[in-house]
């Protein structure tokens, strides 16, 4: 029996018509959450971006850090008059968002929702350059956000948050 090869976790981005498109390939995980968050923040500061559109068609799953980053991004972008939309969600990823209550704080669709995602002019983002401290801080903030958006998440992530705080302090 042949094993199916897992795709490498990757982010591809393109900017067109006031929209920043980010395609998530593989797993939406803690490894790519920090670089994605930083990239989106930098682009939204430099360019007149109205929408940040995350295409999850090729995303095979998401961990809690990634989902917490999405929740935090949605709030920050909304405060600046920008919007975050997740498109092409699978049933599995929709269920994952609902499990942690993230579905309540962002817009998501199981189709392209009228967005024309450019296939050309996309560039791969570096996903392996975040420091251990950046990863730990991102994970901590993501889990704090998850605990904030849902009462059920508080006990679920209490110990995780405690351990992440210790990691961040150790790395300072």
PyMOL commands that set and color helices and strands:
alter all, ss='L'
color gray80, all
select helices_A, chain A and resi 30-46+64-79+91-99+102-104+132-149+151-171
alter helices_A, ss='H'
color red, helices_A
select strands_A, chain A and resi 10-16+19-28+51-55+59-62+83-87+107-108+123-124
alter strands_A, ss='S'
color yellow, strands_A
deselect
rebuild
show_as cartoon
